[in-house]
Amino acid sequence: MSDVLEEKQVTLEAVGPAFVKETMLEMRAKTRAAIHAIAAACKPGMVEEDAVQMARDLLAEGDMIRGWHDVYVRFGTNTLKTFGAESDPGIVLKDNDIFFIDIGPVWGDIEGDGGDTFVAGSDAGMEQCATDAKKLFHVVRKKWEGTGMSGKALYEYAIEEAKSMGWELNMDLSGHRISDFPHEAVYAGPMADVEFKPSPLIWVLEIHIRHPEGLYGAFFEDMLLDDSYFA
């Protein structure tokens, strides 16, 4: 790595005094547990806006102080929406439907972030989409773990892998920093722009795939960590 690139990495991966590995991993566990608790409470017949409020209430009950980004629960066709885009109003979760959850809670001084996709009923296409979002996450994560590929190269790889699986990758959701709050004071840009290999624990890999005919999408997000954390 060139001296200039190494200096850039040191700058963009800077953390504050509250950053502790064990605490970051604890927040990761709390985030993923919250995602599954929210998912378990999402039932067919529920309106998306009510699900978002329910998710906020559950996080508040878990002593979340704030979110560094908004709470997203996307139902049906709203799973095609990119980060920050407003959902179409009044979407109801159907008996056979797909939905995803994306949360960025802050507990104490430490950020959590994660997302996952779930299926109500038994639509085979939706189940495959949800499965493939997670599968692609791990394909790209393993490429990161086993190579010196940069964030930029990893997402170029992810685009082609998604295409080979029959999906389109949404590059508006392309990974980012995470750390003690607020990471955006150090770097607010996407991981897909960095030209060095992202370090573990302080970057999250985001995978948002879409049906090529615009029927639905699926999302999976977690920290960049080695295989031992996904056993």
C-alpha positions as CSV (number, residue, x, y, z in Angstrom):
1,M,0.0,0.0,0.0
2,S,1.4,3.4,-0.9
3,D,2.1,5.9,1.9
4,V,-0.6,8.2,0.6
5,L,-3.2,5.4,0.6
6,E,-2.1,4.2,4.0
7,E,-2.4,7.7,5.4
8,K,-5.9,8.0,3.9
9,Q,-6.9,4.7,5.5
10,V,-5.7,5.8,8.9
11,T,-7.7,9.1,8.5
12,L,-10.9,7.5,7.4
13,E,-10.7,4.7,10.0
14,A,-10.1,6.9,13.0
15,V,-12.1,6.1,16.1
16,G,-12.8,8.0,19.3
17,P,-12.0,7.1,23.0
18,A,-15.3,5.3,23.4
19,F,-14.5,2.7,20.8
20,V,-13.8,-0.7,22.3
21,K,-13.9,-3.9,20.4
22,E,-15.9,-5.8,23.0
23,T,-18.5,-3.1,23.2
24,M,-18.9,-2.9,19.4
25,L,-19.5,-6.6,19.3
26,E,-22.1,-6.3,22.1
27,M,-23.9,-3.6,20.2
28,R,-23.8,-5.8,17.1
29,A,-25.5,-8.6,19.1
30,K,-28.1,-6.2,20.5
31,T,-28.8,-4.8,17.0
32,R,-29.3,-8.2,15.5
33,A,-31.6,-9.3,18.3
34,A,-33.7,-6.2,17.9
35,I,-34.0,-6.9,14.2
36,H,-35.4,-10.4,14.9
37,A,-37.7,-9.1,17.6
38,I,-39.2,-6.5,15.2
39,A,-39.6,-9.1,12.5
40,A,-41.4,-11.5,14.8
41,A,-44.0,-8.7,15.5
42,C,-44.6,-8.0,11.8
43,K,-47.8,-9.9,10.8
44,P,-49.9,-10.1,7.6
45,G,-52.5,-7.3,7.7
46,M,-50.2,-4.8,9.4
47,V,-49.7,-1.5,7.7
48,E,-46.1,-0.5,7.2
49,E,-46.4,2.8,9.1
50,D,-47.6,0.9,12.1
51,A,-44.7,-1.5,11.8
52,V,-42.2,1.4,11.8
53,Q,-43.8,2.8,15.0
54,M,-43.8,-0.7,16.6
55,A,-40.1,-1.0,15.8
56,R,-39.3,2.4,17.3
57,D,-41.2,1.4,20.4
58,L,-39.3,-1.9,20.8
59,L,-36.0,-0.1,20.4
60,A,-37.0,2.5,23.0
61,E,-38.0,-0.3,25.4
62,G,-34.5,-1.6,24.8
63,D,-33.0,1.7,26.1
64,M,-31.9,3.0,22.6
65,I,-31.0,6.6,23.2
66,R,-31.2,7.6,19.6
67,G,-30.8,6.3,16.1
68,W,-27.9,7.5,13.9
69,H,-30.3,6.9,11.0
70,D,-34.0,6.4,10.8
71,V,-35.8,3.1,11.4
72,Y,-36.8,1.4,8.2
73,V,-39.4,-1.4,7.9
74,R,-40.2,-1.9,4.2
75,F,-43.2,-4.0,3.1
76,G,-43.8,-5.5,-0.4
77,T,-43.0,-3.1,-3.3
78,N,-41.4,-0.7,-0.8
79,T,-38.5,-3.2,-0.5
80,L,-37.4,-1.7,-3.8
81,K,-36.8,1.7,-2.2
82,T,-33.3,3.0,-1.6
83,F,-32.0,4.3,1.8
84,G,-33.6,7.6,2.7
85,A,-36.4,7.3,0.1
86,E,-39.9,7.7,1.5
87,S,-42.1,4.6,1.4
88,D,-45.3,4.6,-0.6
89,P,-47.9,5.1,2.1
90,G,-50.5,2.5,3.3
91,I,-48.7,-0.6,2.1
92,V,-50.1,-3.7,3.9
93,L,-48.1,-6.8,4.6
94,K,-49.9,-9.6,2.6
95,D,-50.2,-13.3,3.5
96,N,-47.4,-14.1,1.0
97,D,-45.1,-11.1,1.1
98,I,-41.5,-9.9,1.6
99,F,-40.3,-7.3,4.1
100,F,-37.0,-6.0,5.4
101,I,-35.7,-4.2,8.5
102,D,-32.8,-1.7,8.6
103,I,-31.9,-0.1,11.9
104,G,-29.0,2.1,13.1
105,P,-29.5,2.3,16.9
106,V,-27.1,4.1,19.3
107,W,-26.8,2.6,22.8
108,G,-24.6,4.8,25.0
109,D,-21.8,6.2,22.8
110,I,-21.7,3.2,20.4
111,E,-23.5,2.7,17.1
112,G,-25.2,-0.4,16.0
113,D,-26.3,-1.1,12.4
114,G,-27.8,-4.0,10.7
115,G,-30.5,-5.3,8.4
116,D,-32.2,-8.5,7.2
117,T,-35.1,-9.6,5.0
118,F,-38.0,-11.9,6.0
119,V,-40.9,-13.6,4.1
120,A,-44.5,-14.0,5.2
121,G,-46.1,-17.1,3.7
122,S,-44.3,-19.2,1.1
123,D,-43.7,-17.3,-2.1
124,A,-40.7,-19.1,-3.7
125,G,-39.4,-16.1,-5.6
126,M,-39.5,-13.9,-2.5
127,E,-37.8,-16.6,-0.4
128,Q,-35.1,-16.9,-3.0
129,C,-34.6,-13.1,-3.0
130,A,-34.2,-13.0,0.8
131,T,-31.9,-16.0,0.8
132,D,-29.7,-14.6,-2.0
133,A,-29.3,-11.2,-0.3
134,K,-27.7,-12.9,2.7
135,K,-25.8,-15.4,0.4
136,L,-24.4,-12.5,-1.6
137,F,-23.4,-10.7,1.6
138,H,-21.3,-13.7,2.6
139,V,-19.8,-14.2,-0.9
140,V,-18.6,-10.6,-0.9
141,R,-17.5,-10.8,2.8
142,K,-15.4,-14.0,2.1
143,K,-13.8,-12.2,-0.8
144,W,-12.9,-9.4,1.6
145,E,-11.6,-11.8,4.2
146,G,-9.5,-13.7,1.7
147,T,-8.0,-10.9,-0.4
148,G,-6.7,-7.4,-0.2
149,M,-9.5,-6.0,-2.3
150,S,-10.6,-2.4,-1.7
151,G,-14.1,-1.4,-0.8
152,K,-14.5,-0.1,-4.4
153,A,-13.3,-3.4,-5.8
154,L,-15.6,-5.4,-3.5
155,Y,-18.6,-3.6,-4.8
156,E,-17.6,-4.0,-8.4
157,Y,-17.4,-7.7,-7.6
158,A,-20.8,-7.6,-5.9
159,I,-22.4,-6.0,-8.9
160,E,-21.3,-8.9,-11.1
161,E,-22.1,-11.6,-8.6
162,A,-25.6,-10.2,-8.1
163,K,-26.1,-10.2,-11.9
164,S,-25.0,-13.8,-12.1
165,M,-27.6,-14.7,-9.5
166,G,-30.3,-12.9,-11.5
167,W,-30.6,-9.7,-9.4
168,E,-29.7,-6.1,-9.7
169,L,-27.5,-4.6,-7.0
170,N,-28.6,-1.2,-5.6
171,M,-25.4,0.8,-5.3
172,D,-27.1,3.6,-3.4
173,L,-26.6,1.2,-0.4
174,S,-22.9,0.4,-0.6
175,G,-21.5,0.1,2.9
176,H,-20.2,2.6,5.3
177,R,-18.2,3.3,8.5
178,I,-19.5,2.5,12.0
179,S,-17.9,3.2,15.4
180,D,-18.4,5.3,18.5
181,F,-21.1,8.0,17.7
182,P,-20.9,9.8,15.3
183,H,-18.9,8.0,12.7
184,E,-20.0,10.5,10.1
185,A,-17.7,13.1,11.8
186,V,-14.8,11.0,10.4
187,Y,-16.2,9.7,7.2
188,A,-19.8,9.8,5.9
189,G,-19.2,8.4,2.4
190,P,-19.8,4.9,1.1
191,M,-17.4,2.0,1.5
192,A,-17.7,1.5,-2.3
193,D,-15.6,4.6,-2.7
194,V,-12.6,3.6,-0.6
195,E,-9.5,2.4,-2.4
196,F,-8.0,0.3,0.5
197,K,-9.1,-2.9,2.2
198,P,-11.6,-2.0,4.9
199,S,-10.6,-3.0,8.4
200,P,-12.9,-5.4,10.4
201,L,-15.4,-4.2,13.0
202,I,-15.6,-0.6,11.8
203,W,-17.2,-1.1,8.4
204,V,-20.6,-2.6,7.5
205,L,-21.3,-4.3,4.2
206,E,-24.7,-3.6,2.7
207,I,-26.3,-5.8,0.1
208,H,-29.6,-4.6,-1.4
209,I,-30.8,-6.6,-4.4
210,R,-33.8,-6.0,-6.6
211,H,-35.9,-8.1,-8.9
212,P,-35.0,-7.3,-12.5
213,E,-38.6,-6.6,-13.3
214,G,-39.1,-4.4,-10.2
215,L,-41.3,-6.7,-8.2
216,Y,-39.5,-6.6,-4.9
217,G,-36.1,-6.5,-3.3
218,A,-34.2,-7.8,-0.3
219,F,-31.6,-6.4,2.0
220,F,-28.9,-7.7,4.3
221,E,-26.4,-5.7,6.3
222,D,-23.8,-6.6,9.0
223,M,-20.3,-5.8,10.1
224,L,-17.3,-6.9,8.1
225,L,-16.0,-9.7,10.3
226,D,-14.3,-13.1,9.7
227,D,-16.0,-16.4,9.5
228,S,-15.8,-17.1,13.2
229,Y,-18.4,-14.5,13.9
230,F,-21.0,-16.1,11.7
231,A,-20.8,-19.7,12.9
